[in-house]
Amino acid sequence: MSVFAKLTLTELRLFLREPMSAFFVLIFPTLLVVILGCVPAFREPQESLDGRRVIDLYVGIAVVLTLAMVAIQIAPAVLATYRERGVLRRFATTPVSPLKLLGAQLVMNLLAAAAATALVLAVGRIVFDVPLAAQFAGFVVAFLLGAAGVLAIGLVVAALVPTGKAGNSVGTLLFFPLMFFAGLWTPREVMPEALRNVADFTPLGAAERALNDAMTGHWPNAVSATVLVGYVAVFGFLAVRWFRWS
C-alpha cells in the first residue's frame, strides 16, 4: 500500500474515532431528511414548486449540508490542530511531506461526504420515493465542484486560524449564513427573487442550485458552475499562498 493510501486510511480512522464529527457528517443529513419527510405537508406536491414536494428539495439541501460539515467545520479544525501541535512540522523532517498529509485529509473528507451523500439519496429514494438524479453525470460534476469550492474556503480558514478551537469557531460562524443561502431553513426555490439572486453567488447556494439542476435532469447551469470554479480558483490560490506548515 502506498504511503498516501496509508495516510488516507489513518485519517479516516481518526475521523471515525470522533463520534460527534462522524455523526454530524455521516448520519445527521440523512436524519434531517427522515424528520422532514415525516411531516405530511412536505410529502405533498406544491404548486409553488412546479408540482414538486418539499422533501424532494431537501434531499439536495442535505447533500450540501454534508459538504458544509466536512469542508467548513471539520477540515479547518483538524488542520489547524495539526499545525498547532507541530504534526505538520514533524512530518516535514520525514519522507512523508506535509503536502501528502494535507492531501490525505482532503481525500478522507471527500470520501466521507460521498458516503453520506449516498446514504441521503438511498433513504430519500427508498423511504420517501424521492427520484434519483435524472442527470447522474451532471450530479457528480455538481458534487465535485461544490466540494472543491467549499473545501477551498475551509483551507483558507485553516491557514489563518491559530488553533483548532479557533478553526471550529470560525467554521461555525461561516456555516450558518452559508447554509441559510443554501436553503436549509427556507428552500432557495421559495425565497424572494432578490435573496435568491444573492444565494446564487454564494458557494453553497450555487452548489445547491447545481445539484437541483442535475436532480431534475439538467446539467449544472453556467452561472452556478462559473461561481463554484471562481471560488476554487480564488480561495484555492489564497489557501496555497497563506497556508503555514508550522
Secondary structure by P-SEA (a helix, b strand, c coil): ccaaaaaaaaaaaaaaaaaaaaaacccaaaaaaaaaaacccccccccccccccaaaaaaaaaaaaaaaaaccccaaaaaaaaaaaaaaaaaaaccccaaaaaaaaaaaaaaaaaaaaaaaaaaaaaaccccccccaaaaaaaaaaaaaaaaaaaaaaaaccccaaaaaaaaaaaaaaaaaaaccccccccccaaaaaaaaacaaaaaaaaaaaaaacccccaaaaaaaaaaaaaaaaaaaaccccc
